[in-house]
Amino acid sequence: MAVKFKQMEHERRLEWLGSKIIGTPDVQKVTRLCDRLYRQARTKNEGNGGFVLGDTGTGKSTAVAAFANNLAKKLATARPDSEWLRPKVVDTPIRPIFEVVSETGWLRHVVVIVVPPRPRFNSFLRSTAAALGVKLNSRFDFGEALDQIKEQIDHQKVKMMIFDEVQHFVEGTVDSYQAADVIKIIMKCRVQVICVGMPHMLNLVEGENANDQLLRLKQKQVEVKGLNCSLNDFIASDGSVRAAEGDVKFADTDFTNFCRALDDRSNLEAIVLPFDASSDISNAYTAIRLWRAGKGYVGKMMEILFQASDLAIEKRLDRLTPRVLAAALRDNGVNDKDNWFMMEVPVMLQKISQPKPEADADAAAGTGKRRRSTKNPLSRKH
């Protein structure tokens, strides 16, 4: 293999993992929605848009980032002589796409704005203007500010504006109707708008304070959910433990495919975990522990793997091990009794097989109801 991770700098290896996005079905749905909206940008008198929603840790912002990354590659390939900039934006993995067209000119294909907690309307408008290179006066006139924003949107031929953490509008003191009105005005400038946030951000278009003119945003939405998993995914009909390789295969589910992607070493571009040897995440014992520790949320599971990778590289390990995965959870405040990577297999299986109440956090993670046997075939192989 061309790359030797052991010879790479620690930070470079973490950057490798941090840049990887696994194309789960929800990521693909988000990408299709955003691709279609971007394709329609500036083709008619008004723009439109959609919502990408999900609970914390599901990976909704990461899914939108996958779209932006793919689009940036396509644009750069189509116009290789242009200078392309993708500055980082604080508190989101989504990065804008800017093209330099002259010494002082820009084409801002995709603009990204993060809504801060408990935002004030003036600060939101100021952030929107700043993302377009407009510096508003300390005491600006609302109408004049909007005129400057609209002028730059047209001058820079903005096609899409992505607002992340949109739920902060409905959580804070700002008039959500007024904030939604700014988004509506942006859409009237032939710009496509993507709102990313937790499910209650839909209050922008619902309830007494809703902005009816944004209802069309709700008509195009994708909810990013947790991945489902059960013991049956790893146990064959004869009670034997399913293996990633060999005669007995894993059940074909979104979660097992996610684990396969983590183990894929077929080529350099496929490698996710920055180690020279496979960490065998598809191993039934490791996979189920990872799923429970991250509640099935892709974002949370990837964060566990990121923190564990940091520790493993520091300890000069050639792969992730159950011990370093356990240490990553412990460092994150999980006590040893509740640490899934420290449980003996019989204890782990017993906890997994116990019926869970509907209000359980794992049900909220999208695991849903399923009938589980009280017998644990996996324990026979321990």
N, C-alpha and C positions, 0 to 999 in steps of 0.2 A: 504494500500500500504506500502511496506517495508520501503521506504525512505520518510523522511519528509524534504523537501527542506528548510523549515523555520528554521530547526535546523542545517543546514549545513553552513559552512563558506561562506562568500561572494565570495571569489576567487574560491572556490571549485564549487560553482554553475555556475560561468562563465565558468570554465573549462568544466563542463558538457555540456553546450550549445556549446562551441567552438569545442568540439570533435564530435558533431553530424553532419552527412552527410546524406541528404535526397536523396534516390535513384531515382532521376528523370530519364526519358528515356535517356537523354544525358549522365548522370553518368553511366548508365548501358551499353551504347555503348562504352564508354571509358574503362570501366572495362573489357568488352569482348575483346576489342582490345589488352589491356595490358596483360590479362590472356593468350591469344593465343600466343602473342609474347614471354612471359616468358616461356611458355610450350615448345617452340621451341628453347630456348637458349642452346647453346653449343651442338646442335644436328647435326650440319653440319659445313663445313669449314669456313663459314662466317656468321656473324649475319646480321640482318636487323632491321627494326624498323618502326616508324611512327610518324606522327604529331598529336598533340592535340592542336587545335587552337580556339580562341575566343576573343572577345573584353574584355576590362578591366571590371571585375565585373560579368562576366558570370558564373564563378565557374569552369574554366577549370583545374586550379591547384588543387582545392578541389576534382574534379572528379578523378584525378590521385592519390590523397592522399587516396581516398576511395579504389582504387585498392590495394595500398601498405598496407593499414591497414588490408584488408581482407587476403592478402597473408601472412602477418606476423602472423596472427592468425592460418592460416592453417599450416605454418611451425612449429610454436611453439607446436601445437597439435600433429603433426607428430613426433616431437623430443622434448618431454617435459624435458628431462634430460640436454639439451643444455642450455647455457646461451645466451640470446638474448638481443641485444642492439639496440635501436632506437633513436639515438640522434637527437635533433632538429637542423634544418638548418635555418639560418637567411633568412628572406624574402620569405619563402615558407611554406605551410602547409604539403608538402610532406616530409616524413621522411624515411631515408634509413633503410635497414634491414641487421644487422650484426650478425654473429654467432661466438661465441668464441669457438675455437676447441682445444686450448691448452693455456698455460700461455702466450705465445707470438704470437699465430697464430689466424688468422681471416678467416672466409668465408664471403665475402661481396656479399650477394645475390643481393641486389639492392643498387646502389650508386646514390646519388643526388647531383647535382651541379647547383647553381644559377649563371646565367651570369649577371654580374653587368652592370649598365648603362655605355655606352661609354667604353667598355672594351679594354684593350690593349692585344695583342696576348700573350705576355709573362705572363701577369697576369692570363689569361685564362688557359694557360698550367700549371701554378703553382697551380691554384685552382683545376684543374683536378688531378694533382699529389697528392695534399694534401688530397683530398677525398679518396685516396687509401693509405694514410699513408706514402707517399713519400715526403721528404723535399728536394727540389731542391736548389742548390747553388745559391747565389745572381747573379752570372753570369754563367748561365748554357748553355751548348751546346744543340741545338735543337735536334739533332740526339740522343745524350746520354739521354736526358730527355725522349724522346719517348721510347727508349729502356727500361728505368726504369719503365715507365708506363705500357708497354706491359708485362714486366716481372711480375709485381705485379698483373695485371689482370689475368694472367695465374696462378700464385701462389695462389691467393685468390679466384680463380674460380668465378670471377664476371660474373653474368648472365645478368644483365640489368643496364644501366646507364641512368638516367633521367636528362635532361638539361631543367631547367625552365628559363623563360624570354629570350627565344632564339631570340626574335625580336631585342634585344640589339646589336646583331652582325651586323645587317643591318642598324641600326641607328647610330652606332659609327664610329670611324675612322679605326677600325681593318679591315683587308682584309677578307671579308666574305668567299671568296674562300679558303683562308688559314685556317680559323677556321673550315669550313666544311671539309677540308682535314683531320684535326685531328679526327673529328667524323667518317670519313670514315675509318681511320686507326684503331679506336676503334672497329668498326664493323668487320674489318678483324681479330680481336682477338676473334671472335665467340661470341661477346657481342651484345645483343639487345639494341637499342638506341631509347628512346622516347624524342622527342623535343616538349616542351610546350611553347606556346607564342601567341602573337597577330597574326592576319592573314598575315601581311606583312612579317613575318619571312619566308614565302614561297619563298622570294627572294633568299634564300640560294640555291634553286634548279631551279630558273627561271632567265631569263634575260641573259645579256652578261657575267656577272660574276658568273653564276651559276656553280655548281659542278655536272656534268652529272652523276657521279657515285652515287650521293645521290638521283637521281630521284625516285628510288624505295621507298624512304621514303614517297614521295608524294602519292604513290599508296595506302598507308594505312594511312588514316587520318580521324579524327573525329572532326567536328566543334561543339563546345558547344554554343548554342544560348539562347536567352531569351525565356521565356514562353509566349504564346499567351493568351489573355483574351479579352472578350467583355461583354457588358451589358447583351447580350442574355444568357450568361453562368449563370446569376443569376436571370433571369426573365422567368417565365413559359409562355406558349402560351396564358393563360388567363390574363396575365399581373400581376400576383401575384409574390411576391418576393420568390425566391427559398430559401429553408432552408436546412441546413445540416442534420437535423433530421425532421421526420414528413412525411406527404403525398407528399409534393413537394420537390424533390431532386435537388441538383446542377447538372448542366450539367457535364458530365464525360469528363474533359479535363486535360491536364498535370498540368495546374495551380490550378484547384480546387483540384486535387489529392495532389498537394504540400501543399495546405492549410489544407487538411484533415490530412496529416502527421504531421503538426504542432500542430493539435488539438488532435491527437491520444493519448489516455491514457489507452489503453486496457491492457498494461502491462508495467513494469518498463523500459524495454529496448526500448519501443516505444516512451517514453516521450522525447520530444525535448526541450521545454521551461522549465526552472528549477523553476517551481512554483507548489504549492500544488493544485491549482485550474486551470481550463482551461482558457486560454485567449481568446477563441472563435475567432480565426483568420479567420475561415471560414465564419463568419458573413459577409454578402454581403457588408455592408458599410466599414468594416475594410479591407476585402480582396482586394476590388478594389482600396482603398487608398494605401495599401501596394504595389500593383502591379504598380501603377502609380509612386509612390515615388521611387521605385527601377527600373523603366523602364522595368520590367519583368525579370531582371537579378537576378538569384538565389543568386549570391554572394553579390550583393548590398542589396537585401531584407534581407538576413541573417545578414548582417552588421547592418542594421537598427534595427532588432530585438535584436541583441547583445547589441547595445548601449542603447536601451530602457530597456532591462532586467537589465543592470547595474544600471540605474537610479531607476527602480522599486524596486530592492533589497535594494538600498540605502534608499529609502523612506519607506521601510518595507511594500510594497504592496504585496498582495497575488496573483497578476496576472498582465499582461500588460493591460493598459487602453489606450483609444484614447488620453488622456491628456499626458501620459508619452511617447507615440509614437510621439506626436507632439513635445514634449520637446527634444526628441532625434534628430529630424530633425533640430530643431532650434539650438541646440548645434553644429550641423554640418554645420552651416552657411546658412540654408534655411530661407528666411524671411517669416513672418507670412502670407503674401498675397499668397505666392506660396506653403505654407505648406499644403499638402494634408490632414493631420489629423486635421487641424484647419478649413477647409472649411465646411460651412453648406451644407447639402445634395443637395439642389437644385442647388447651385453654382457648387459643385463637378460634378453633373450629366451633367450640361450644358457644362462644360469644356470637359468632356469625350465625349460628343455627338458631339462636333464640329469637322468638317472634319480636318484632319491633313495633311500638305504637305508631299510629299514623303521624303524630306530631314529632316523631323522632327526627333528628337532624339529618340522618341518612335518607329518610323519605323526602325531605326537602331538597336533598341533593339530586333527586331524580331517580332513585333506585326503585321506588314504587313498591307495591305489594307483590310478594311471590311466596309460594309455598316451599318451605325448606324442610328437608328431612332432619330428624333429630339424630340420625346415624351419620357418622362422618367417615366415609370411605378414605378420605385423605389420611386419616390418622393411622390406617393400616400400613401405610408406606413410610411412616416416620421411624 
